[in-house]
């Protein structure tokens, strides 16, 4: 197993990249994704920037709308 998978910062960064890529693939603006996930646009922007998540339910809703799963499985 690589060190990347053991480092929480790398996992957060990888998730941020997945969220951003999935949003772009889906042609969602931050505002549209936020509306669909029923979260503030700031929550989407924070996830894409790799900021620590304090609202796990918001994170789950964003990921559900995008079809993203932890570990990269869709």
N, CA, C and O atoms as a CHARMM CRD file, in Angstrom:
* protein
*
  296
    1    1 UNK  N      0.85300  -1.17200   0.00000 PROA 1      0.00000
    2    1 UNK  CA     0.00000   0.00000   0.00000 PROA 1      0.00000
    3    1 UNK  C      0.89600   1.23100   0.00000 PROA 1      0.00000
    4    1 UNK  O      1.92300   1.26200   0.67800 PROA 1      0.00000
    5    2 UNK  N      0.50200   2.23700  -0.76100 PROA 2      0.00000
    6    2 UNK  CA     1.32000   3.44200  -0.85000 PROA 2      0.00000
    7    2 UNK  C      1.04700   4.35600   0.33200 PROA 2      0.00000
    8    2 UNK  O      0.01800   4.26200   1.00100 PROA 2      0.00000
    9    3 UNK  N      2.00700   5.24300   0.56400 PROA 3      0.00000
   10    3 UNK  CA     1.83300   6.22600   1.63800 PROA 3      0.00000
   11    3 UNK  C      0.69100   7.17900   1.33400 PROA 3      0.00000
   12    3 UNK  O      0.06900   7.71000   2.25400 PROA 3      0.00000
   13    4 UNK  N      0.40100   7.40600   0.04400 PROA 4      0.00000
   14    4 UNK  CA    -0.67300   8.32900  -0.32200 PROA 4      0.00000
   15    4 UNK  C     -1.99600   7.89600   0.28000 PROA 4      0.00000
   16    4 UNK  O     -2.78500   8.73800   0.70900 PROA 4      0.00000
   17    5 UNK  N     -2.24700   6.60600   0.31800 PROA 5      0.00000
   18    5 UNK  CA    -3.52100   6.12300   0.83900 PROA 5      0.00000
   19    5 UNK  C     -3.58100   6.16300   2.36100 PROA 5      0.00000
   20    5 UNK  O     -4.65500   6.03000   2.94800 PROA 5      0.00000
   21    6 UNK  N     -2.43700   6.34600   2.99300 PROA 6      0.00000
   22    6 UNK  CA    -2.40200   6.39700   4.44700 PROA 6      0.00000
   23    6 UNK  C     -2.46300   7.82200   4.97300 PROA 6      0.00000
   24    6 UNK  O     -2.74200   8.02500   6.15500 PROA 6      0.00000
   25    7 UNK  N     -2.21300   8.79800   4.13900 PROA 7      0.00000
   26    7 UNK  CA    -2.13100  10.19400   4.54500 PROA 7      0.00000
   27    7 UNK  C     -3.49700  10.86300   4.40900 PROA 7      0.00000
   28    7 UNK  O     -4.00900  10.97600   3.29600 PROA 7      0.00000
   29    8 UNK  N     -4.10200  11.31300   5.51800 PROA 8      0.00000
   30    8 UNK  CA    -5.42100  11.94700   5.44300 PROA 8      0.00000
   31    8 UNK  C     -5.44000  13.17800   4.53900 PROA 8      0.00000
   32    8 UNK  O     -6.44600  13.43800   3.87800 PROA 8      0.00000
   33    9 UNK  N     -4.35000  13.93500   4.50000 PROA 9      0.00000
   34    9 UNK  CA    -4.29800  15.11600   3.64600 PROA 9      0.00000
   35    9 UNK  C     -4.37700  14.71800   2.18100 PROA 9      0.00000
   36    9 UNK  O     -5.06300  15.37600   1.39800 PROA 9      0.00000
   37   10 UNK  N     -3.68800  13.65500   1.80200 PROA 10     0.00000
   38   10 UNK  CA    -3.73400  13.17800   0.41900 PROA 10     0.00000
   39   10 UNK  C     -5.12300  12.66800   0.07200 PROA 10     0.00000
   40   10 UNK  O     -5.60600  12.89100  -1.03800 PROA 10     0.00000
   41   11 UNK  N     -5.77000  11.98700   1.01100 PROA 11     0.00000
   42   11 UNK  CA    -7.13300  11.50000   0.75900 PROA 11     0.00000
   43   11 UNK  C     -8.08800  12.66700   0.57400 PROA 11     0.00000
   44   11 UNK  O     -8.94100  12.63500  -0.31400 PROA 11     0.00000
   45   12 UNK  N     -7.95600  13.70000   1.40300 PROA 12     0.00000
   46   12 UNK  CA    -8.81100  14.88300   1.29100 PROA 12     0.00000
   47   12 UNK  C     -8.57500  15.56700  -0.04200 PROA 12     0.00000
   48   12 UNK  O     -9.52700  15.98400  -0.70200 PROA 12     0.00000
   49   13 UNK  N     -7.33100  15.68600  -0.44300 PROA 13     0.00000
   50   13 UNK  CA    -6.99900  16.31000  -1.72200 PROA 13     0.00000
   51   13 UNK  C     -7.54200  15.48500  -2.88600 PROA 13     0.00000
   52   13 UNK  O     -8.06100  16.04200  -3.85300 PROA 13     0.00000
   53   14 UNK  N     -7.42600  14.16900  -2.79600 PROA 14     0.00000
   54   14 UNK  CA    -7.94400  13.29900  -3.85500 PROA 14     0.00000
   55   14 UNK  C     -9.46400  13.40900  -3.94500 PROA 14     0.00000
   56   14 UNK  O    -10.01800  13.43900  -5.04300 PROA 14     0.00000
   57   15 UNK  N    -10.13700  13.46800  -2.80500 PROA 15     0.00000
   58   15 UNK  CA   -11.59500  13.61900  -2.79500 PROA 15     0.00000
   59   15 UNK  C    -11.98300  14.97200  -3.39100 PROA 15     0.00000
   60   15 UNK  O    -12.94300  15.05900  -4.15700 PROA 15     0.00000
   61   16 UNK  N    -11.25200  16.01600  -3.04800 PROA 16     0.00000
   62   16 UNK  CA   -11.52600  17.35000  -3.60100 PROA 16     0.00000
   63   16 UNK  C    -11.41500  17.31300  -5.12300 PROA 16     0.00000
   64   16 UNK  O    -12.25000  17.88100  -5.82600 PROA 16     0.00000
   65   17 UNK  N    -10.38700  16.64600  -5.62300 PROA 17     0.00000
   66   17 UNK  CA   -10.21100  16.51900  -7.07500 PROA 17     0.00000
   67   17 UNK  C    -11.35600  15.73300  -7.70400 PROA 17     0.00000
   68   17 UNK  O    -11.83400  16.08800  -8.78200 PROA 17     0.00000
   69   18 UNK  N    -11.80000  14.66900  -7.04000 PROA 18     0.00000
   70   18 UNK  CA   -12.91200  13.85800  -7.55300 PROA 18     0.00000
   71   18 UNK  C    -14.20300  14.66800  -7.60100 PROA 18     0.00000
   72   18 UNK  O    -14.94900  14.60200  -8.57700 PROA 18     0.00000
   73   19 UNK  N    -14.46100  15.43300  -6.54000 PROA 19     0.00000
   74   19 UNK  CA   -15.67300  16.25000  -6.47500 PROA 19     0.00000
   75   19 UNK  C    -15.66600  17.27600  -7.59900 PROA 19     0.00000
   76   19 UNK  O    -16.65900  17.44100  -8.30800 PROA 19     0.00000
   77   20 UNK  N    -14.54600  17.96000  -7.75500 PROA 20     0.00000
   78   20 UNK  CA   -14.45300  18.97300  -8.80500 PROA 20     0.00000
   79   20 UNK  C    -14.63300  18.35500 -10.19200 PROA 20     0.00000
   80   20 UNK  O    -15.39700  18.86700 -11.01000 PROA 20     0.00000
   81   21 UNK  N    -13.93200  17.26200 -10.44900 PROA 21     0.00000
   82   21 UNK  CA   -14.01700  16.61000 -11.75700 PROA 21     0.00000
   83   21 UNK  C    -15.43500  16.12600 -12.04800 PROA 21     0.00000
   84   21 UNK  O    -15.92300  16.26800 -13.17000 PROA 21     0.00000
   85   22 UNK  N    -16.09400  15.55900 -11.04800 PROA 22     0.00000
   86   22 UNK  CA   -17.46400  15.06200 -11.24000 PROA 22     0.00000
   87   22 UNK  C    -18.42600  16.22500 -11.48700 PROA 22     0.00000
   88   22 UNK  O    -19.35600  16.10400 -12.28500 PROA 22     0.00000
   89   23 UNK  N    -18.20500  17.33800 -10.81000 PROA 23     0.00000
   90   23 UNK  CA   -19.06600  18.50600 -11.02000 PROA 23     0.00000
   91   23 UNK  C    -18.90500  19.02800 -12.44400 PROA 23     0.00000
   92   23 UNK  O    -19.89100  19.37100 -13.09500 PROA 23     0.00000
   93   24 UNK  N    -17.68500  19.08700 -12.92100 PROA 24     0.00000
   94   24 UNK  CA   -17.42400  19.57100 -14.27600 PROA 24     0.00000
   95   24 UNK  C    -18.00000  18.58800 -15.30300 PROA 24     0.00000
   96   24 UNK  O    -18.61900  19.01100 -16.27900 PROA 24     0.00000
   97   25 UNK  N    -17.79900  17.28200 -15.09000 PROA 25     0.00000
   98   25 UNK  CA   -18.36500  16.27300 -15.99900 PROA 25     0.00000
   99   25 UNK  C    -19.87500  16.39700 -16.08400 PROA 25     0.00000
  100   25 UNK  O    -20.45700  16.24900 -17.15800 PROA 25     0.00000
  101   26 UNK  N    -20.50100  16.66600 -14.96400 PROA 26     0.00000
  102   26 UNK  CA   -21.95300  16.80100 -14.91800 PROA 26     0.00000
  103   26 UNK  C    -22.44700  18.15700 -15.38500 PROA 26     0.00000
  104   26 UNK  O    -23.65300  18.39400 -15.45300 PROA 26     0.00000
  105   27 UNK  N    -21.53300  19.03600 -15.70300 PROA 27     0.00000
  106   27 UNK  CA   -21.85100  20.39400 -16.16700 PROA 27     0.00000
  107   27 UNK  C    -22.67800  21.17200 -15.14500 PROA 27     0.00000
  108   27 UNK  O    -23.57300  21.93800 -15.50300 PROA 27     0.00000
  109   28 UNK  N    -22.36000  20.95800 -13.86100 PROA 28     0.00000
  110   28 UNK  CA   -23.03200  21.67600 -12.78600 PROA 28     0.00000
  111   28 UNK  C    -22.20900  22.89200 -12.39500 PROA 28     0.00000
  112   28 UNK  O    -20.98800  22.80500 -12.27200 PROA 28     0.00000
  113   29 UNK  N    -22.86800  24.01600 -12.19900 PROA 29     0.00000
  114   29 UNK  CA   -22.19800  25.13500 -11.53800 PROA 29     0.00000
  115   29 UNK  C    -22.18100  24.80600 -10.04900 PROA 29     0.00000
  116   29 UNK  O    -22.87800  23.90100  -9.59100 PROA 29     0.00000
  117   30 UNK  N    -21.38800  25.54200  -9.31400 PROA 30     0.00000
  118   30 UNK  CA   -21.37300  25.35200  -7.85500 PROA 30     0.00000
  119   30 UNK  C    -22.76000  25.61200  -7.29300 PROA 30     0.00000
  120   30 UNK  O    -23.22200  24.88600  -6.41200 PROA 30     0.00000
  121   31 UNK  N    -23.41900  26.63300  -7.79100 PROA 31     0.00000
  122   31 UNK  CA   -24.75100  26.99100  -7.28600 PROA 31     0.00000
  123   31 UNK  C    -25.78200  25.90800  -7.58400 PROA 31     0.00000
  124   31 UNK  O    -26.61500  25.58600  -6.73700 PROA 31     0.00000
  125   32 UNK  N    -25.72300  25.34800  -8.79400 PROA 32     0.00000
  126   32 UNK  CA   -26.67000  24.28700  -9.15900 PROA 32     0.00000
  127   32 UNK  C    -26.44900  23.04400  -8.31200 PROA 32     0.00000
  128   32 UNK  O    -27.40300  22.44800  -7.81300 PROA 32     0.00000
  129   33 UNK  N    -25.18900  22.65400  -8.15000 PROA 33     0.00000
  130   33 UNK  CA   -24.89000  21.48000  -7.31900 PROA 33     0.00000
  131   33 UNK  C    -25.35000  21.71600  -5.89000 PROA 33     0.00000
  132   33 UNK  O    -25.92200  20.82500  -5.26300 PROA 33     0.00000
  133   34 UNK  N    -25.10500  22.90600  -5.37800 PROA 34     0.00000
  134   34 UNK  CA   -25.52800  23.22300  -4.01400 PROA 34     0.00000
  135   34 UNK  C    -27.04300  23.11300  -3.87000 PROA 34     0.00000
  136   34 UNK  O    -27.53800  22.58800  -2.87200 PROA 34     0.00000
  137   35 UNK  N    -27.77500  23.60400  -4.86000 PROA 35     0.00000
  138   35 UNK  CA   -29.23100  23.51200  -4.81900 PROA 35     0.00000
  139   35 UNK  C    -29.68000  22.05600  -4.83700 PROA 35     0.00000
  140   35 UNK  O    -30.53500  21.66200  -4.04400 PROA 35     0.00000
  141   36 UNK  N    -29.11600  21.26000  -5.72800 PROA 36     0.00000
  142   36 UNK  CA   -29.49500  19.84600  -5.82500 PROA 36     0.00000
  143   36 UNK  C    -29.15500  19.06300  -4.55300 PROA 36     0.00000
  144   36 UNK  O    -29.89400  18.16500  -4.15000 PROA 36     0.00000
  145   37 UNK  N    -28.03400  19.41400  -3.93200 PROA 37     0.00000
  146   37 UNK  CA   -27.60100  18.72200  -2.71100 PROA 37     0.00000
  147   37 UNK  C    -28.19600  19.34900  -1.45300 PROA 37     0.00000
  148   37 UNK  O    -28.00400  18.83500  -0.35000 PROA 37     0.00000
  149   38 UNK  N    -28.90600  20.44000  -1.61500 PROA 38     0.00000
  150   38 UNK  CA   -29.50800  21.16400  -0.48800 PROA 38     0.00000
  151   38 UNK  C    -28.46500  21.58900   0.54400 PROA 38     0.00000
  152   38 UNK  O    -28.61400  21.36900   1.74600 PROA 38     0.00000
  153   39 UNK  N    -27.39300  22.21400   0.02000 PROA 39     0.00000
  154   39 UNK  CA   -26.32700  22.75000   0.86200 PROA 39     0.00000
  155   39 UNK  C    -26.02300  24.17500   0.40200 PROA 39     0.00000
  156   39 UNK  O    -26.47800  24.59400  -0.66200 PROA 39     0.00000
  157   40 UNK  N    -25.26900  24.90400   1.18400 PROA 40     0.00000
  158   40 UNK  CA   -24.81200  26.22700   0.77700 PROA 40     0.00000
  159   40 UNK  C    -23.73500  26.08200  -0.29100 PROA 40     0.00000
  160   40 UNK  O    -22.95800  25.12800  -0.24800 PROA 40     0.00000
  161   41 UNK  N    -23.66900  27.00400  -1.24600 PROA 41     0.00000
  162   41 UNK  CA   -22.60200  26.95300  -2.25000 PROA 41     0.00000
  163   41 UNK  C    -21.20000  26.93100  -1.62400 PROA 41     0.00000
  164   41 UNK  O    -20.26400  26.36400  -2.18800 PROA 41     0.00000
  165   42 UNK  N    -21.07800  27.55400  -0.45600 PROA 42     0.00000
  166   42 UNK  CA   -19.78400  27.56000   0.23200 PROA 42     0.00000
  167   42 UNK  C    -19.34100  26.14500   0.60900 PROA 42     0.00000
  168   42 UNK  O    -18.14400  25.86100   0.64700 PROA 42     0.00000
  169   43 UNK  N    -20.29800  25.26000   0.88600 PROA 43     0.00000
  170   43 UNK  CA   -19.95700  23.87100   1.22700 PROA 43     0.00000
  171   43 UNK  C    -19.35000  23.15300   0.02700 PROA 43     0.00000
  172   43 UNK  O    -18.40700  22.37600   0.17600 PROA 43     0.00000
  173   44 UNK  N    -19.88900  23.41300  -1.15900 PROA 44     0.00000
  174   44 UNK  CA   -19.34100  22.81200  -2.37900 PROA 44     0.00000
  175   44 UNK  C    -17.93600  23.35400  -2.62900 PROA 44     0.00000
  176   44 UNK  O    -17.00600  22.59000  -2.88700 PROA 44     0.00000
  177   45 UNK  N    -17.79000  24.66500  -2.55300 PROA 45     0.00000
  178   45 UNK  CA   -16.48900  25.28100  -2.78000 PROA 45     0.00000
  179   45 UNK  C    -15.45500  24.77900  -1.77600 PROA 45     0.00000
  180   45 UNK  O    -14.30200  24.53700  -2.13200 PROA 45     0.00000
  181   46 UNK  N    -15.87300  24.62500  -0.52700 PROA 46     0.00000
  182   46 UNK  CA   -14.94900  24.13100   0.50400 PROA 46     0.00000
  183   46 UNK  C    -14.51000  22.70200   0.21000 PROA 46     0.00000
  184   46 UNK  O    -13.33800  22.36500   0.37800 PROA 46     0.00000
  185   47 UNK  N    -15.44600  21.85900  -0.22800 PROA 47     0.00000
  186   47 UNK  CA   -15.07600  20.47700  -0.55400 PROA 47     0.00000
  187   47 UNK  C    -14.09500  20.44400  -1.70500 PROA 47     0.00000
  188   47 UNK  O    -13.13000  19.68000  -1.68000 PROA 47     0.00000
  189   48 UNK  N    -14.33400  21.26900  -2.71800 PROA 48     0.00000
  190   48 UNK  CA   -13.44800  21.29100  -3.88000 PROA 48     0.00000
  191   48 UNK  C    -12.06700  21.85100  -3.54100 PROA 48     0.00000
  192   48 UNK  O    -11.08700  21.53000  -4.21400 PROA 48     0.00000
  193   49 UNK  N    -11.98300  22.67300  -2.52000 PROA 49     0.00000
  194   49 UNK  CA   -10.68600  23.23600  -2.13900 PROA 49     0.00000
  195   49 UNK  C     -9.92600  22.32100  -1.18100 PROA 49     0.00000
  196   49 UNK  O     -8.75500  22.55700  -0.88300 PROA 49     0.00000
  197   50 UNK  N    -10.60200  21.27600  -0.70100 PROA 50     0.00000
  198   50 UNK  CA    -9.94900  20.34300   0.22000 PROA 50     0.00000
  199   50 UNK  C    -10.00500  20.78600   1.66300 PROA 50     0.00000
  200   50 UNK  O     -9.28200  20.25600   2.50700 PROA 50     0.00000
  201   51 UNK  N    -10.85400  21.74900   1.95600 PROA 51     0.00000
  202   51 UNK  CA   -10.99900  22.20600   3.34600 PROA 51     0.00000
  203   51 UNK  C    -11.58900  21.08000   4.19800 PROA 51     0.00000
  204   51 UNK  O    -12.37300  20.27200   3.70000 PROA 51     0.00000
  205   52 UNK  N    -11.21900  21.02600   5.46300 PROA 52     0.00000
  206   52 UNK  CA   -11.78100  19.98900   6.33700 PROA 52     0.00000
  207   52 UNK  C    -13.30600  20.08500   6.39800 PROA 52     0.00000
  208   52 UNK  O    -13.86800  21.17700   6.47900 PROA 52     0.00000
  209   53 UNK  N    -13.95400  18.94800   6.35700 PROA 53     0.00000
  210   53 UNK  CA   -15.40700  18.90300   6.37700 PROA 53     0.00000
  211   53 UNK  C    -15.90900  18.81800   7.81000 PROA 53     0.00000
  212   53 UNK  O    -15.51400  17.93300   8.56900 PROA 53     0.00000
  213   54 UNK  N    -16.78100  19.74600   8.16500 PROA 54     0.00000
  214   54 UNK  CA   -17.38500  19.69900   9.49600 PROA 54     0.00000
  215   54 UNK  C    -18.81700  19.19400   9.41600 PROA 54     0.00000
  216   54 UNK  O    -19.35600  18.69700  10.40500 PROA 54     0.00000
  217   55 UNK  N    -19.43700  19.31900   8.24700 PROA 55     0.00000
  218   55 UNK  CA   -20.81400  18.87300   8.05800 PROA 55     0.00000
  219   55 UNK  C    -20.81300  17.63400   7.16900 PROA 55     0.00000
  220   55 UNK  O    -20.87500  17.73000   5.94300 PROA 55     0.00000
  221   56 UNK  N    -20.74200  16.47900   7.80700 PROA 56     0.00000
  222   56 UNK  CA   -20.65300  15.21700   7.07200 PROA 56     0.00000
  223   56 UNK  C    -21.90600  14.95400   6.25200 PROA 56     0.00000
  224   56 UNK  O    -21.82300  14.37100   5.17100 PROA 56     0.00000
  225   57 UNK  N    -23.06000  15.37100   6.74300 PROA 57     0.00000
  226   57 UNK  CA   -24.28700  15.14400   5.97500 PROA 57     0.00000
  227   57 UNK  C    -24.28400  15.96400   4.69000 PROA 57     0.00000
  228   57 UNK  O    -24.77500  15.49600   3.66300 PROA 57     0.00000
  229   58 UNK  N    -23.74100  17.18000   4.72800 PROA 58     0.00000
  230   58 UNK  CA   -23.62400  17.98700   3.51200 PROA 58     0.00000
  231   58 UNK  C    -22.66400  17.32100   2.53900 PROA 58     0.00000
  232   58 UNK  O    -22.93000  17.26100   1.33900 PROA 58     0.00000
  233   59 UNK  N    -21.55800  16.82700   3.05100 PROA 59     0.00000
  234   59 UNK  CA   -20.59200  16.11000   2.21100 PROA 59     0.00000
  235   59 UNK  C    -21.25600  14.90900   1.55300 PROA 59     0.00000
  236   59 UNK  O    -21.08100  14.68100   0.35600 PROA 59     0.00000
  237   60 UNK  N    -22.00900  14.14900   2.31800 PROA 60     0.00000
  238   60 UNK  CA   -22.68800  12.96100   1.78100 PROA 60     0.00000
  239   60 UNK  C    -23.68900  13.33800   0.69200 PROA 60     0.00000
  240   60 UNK  O    -23.78300  12.65100  -0.32600 PROA 60     0.00000
  241   61 UNK  N    -24.43600  14.42000   0.89600 PROA 61     0.00000
  242   61 UNK  CA   -25.42200  14.84500  -0.10700 PROA 61     0.00000
  243   61 UNK  C    -24.74800  15.29600  -1.39800 PROA 61     0.00000
  244   61 UNK  O    -25.22200  14.98300  -2.49100 PROA 61     0.00000
  245   62 UNK  N    -23.65500  16.02200  -1.27600 PROA 62     0.00000
  246   62 UNK  CA   -22.90900  16.45500  -2.46900 PROA 62     0.00000
  247   62 UNK  C    -22.38500  15.23700  -3.22100 PROA 62     0.00000
  248   62 UNK  O    -22.52200  15.14800  -4.44100 PROA 62     0.00000
  249   63 UNK  N    -21.79500  14.31600  -2.50300 PROA 63     0.00000
  250   63 UNK  CA   -21.25400  13.11600  -3.13100 PROA 63     0.00000
  251   63 UNK  C    -22.35900  12.27400  -3.76700 PROA 63     0.00000
  252   63 UNK  O    -22.16400  11.70700  -4.84200 PROA 63     0.00000
  253   64 UNK  N    -23.50700  12.19100  -3.11700 PROA 64     0.00000
  254   64 UNK  CA   -24.63400  11.42700  -3.67200 PROA 64     0.00000
  255   64 UNK  C    -25.10800  12.02300  -4.99500 PROA 64     0.00000
  256   64 UNK  O    -25.34300  11.29300  -5.95800 PROA 64     0.00000
  257   65 UNK  N    -25.25000  13.35300  -5.04300 PROA 65     0.00000
  258   65 UNK  CA   -25.69600  14.00100  -6.28000 PROA 65     0.00000
  259   65 UNK  C    -24.71300  13.71900  -7.41400 PROA 65     0.00000
  260   65 UNK  O    -25.11700  13.49100  -8.55400 PROA 65     0.00000
  261   66 UNK  N    -23.42300  13.73600  -7.09400 PROA 66     0.00000
  262   66 UNK  CA   -22.39500  13.53200  -8.11600 PROA 66     0.00000
  263   66 UNK  C    -22.10700  12.06400  -8.40100 PROA 66     0.00000
  264   66 UNK  O    -21.45100  11.74700  -9.39300 PROA 66     0.00000
  265   67 UNK  N    -22.58100  11.17300  -7.55400 PROA 67     0.00000
  266   67 UNK  CA   -22.29300   9.75600  -7.72600 PROA 67     0.00000
  267   67 UNK  C    -20.87700   9.38800  -7.35700 PROA 67     0.00000
  268   67 UNK  O    -20.32900   8.41400  -7.87300 PROA 67     0.00000
  269   68 UNK  N    -20.27600  10.16100  -6.46400 PROA 68     0.00000
  270   68 UNK  CA   -18.89700   9.92500  -6.02400 PROA 68     0.00000
  271   68 UNK  C    -18.91900   9.16300  -4.71200 PROA 68     0.00000
  272   68 UNK  O    -19.73000   9.44600  -3.82900 PROA 68     0.00000
  273   69 UNK  N    -18.03400   8.20700  -4.59300 PROA 69     0.00000
  274   69 UNK  CA   -17.89100   7.43500  -3.35300 PROA 69     0.00000
  275   69 UNK  C    -16.47900   7.57200  -2.83500 PROA 69     0.00000
  276   69 UNK  O    -15.54600   7.74300  -3.61900 PROA 69     0.00000
  277   70 UNK  N    -16.30600   7.50100  -1.52800 PROA 70     0.00000
  278   70 UNK  CA   -14.96200   7.51200  -0.95500 PROA 70     0.00000
  279   70 UNK  C    -14.17600   6.36000  -1.55300 PROA 70     0.00000
  280   70 UNK  O    -14.69800   5.25500  -1.70100 PROA 70     0.00000
  281   71 UNK  N    -12.94600   6.61200  -1.88900 PROA 71     0.00000
  282   71 UNK  CA   -12.12600   5.59700  -2.51100 PROA 71     0.00000
  283   71 UNK  C    -12.24200   5.62400  -4.03000 PROA 71     0.00000
  284   71 UNK  O    -11.62300   4.81000  -4.71600 PROA 71     0.00000
  285   72 UNK  N    -13.02800   6.54800  -4.55500 PROA 72     0.00000
  286   72 UNK  CA   -13.11500   6.72400  -5.99200 PROA 72     0.00000
  287   72 UNK  C    -14.10000   5.82600  -6.70000 PROA 72     0.00000
  288   72 UNK  O    -14.19100   5.87800  -7.92600 PROA 72     0.00000
  289   73 UNK  N    -14.85100   4.99500  -5.97300 PROA 73     0.00000
  290   73 UNK  CA   -15.81500   4.10800  -6.60600 PROA 73     0.00000
  291   73 UNK  C    -17.12600   4.84800  -6.84400 PROA 73     0.00000
  292   73 UNK  O    -17.62200   5.56200  -5.97200 PROA 73     0.00000
  293   74 UNK  N    -17.67900   4.66300  -8.04800 PROA 74     0.00000
  294   74 UNK  CA   -18.92700   5.33800  -8.40000 PROA 74     0.00000
  295   74 UNK  C    -20.03000   4.33600  -8.49800 PROA 74     0.00000
  296   74 UNK  O    -21.17100   4.69800  -8.78600 PROA 74     0.00000
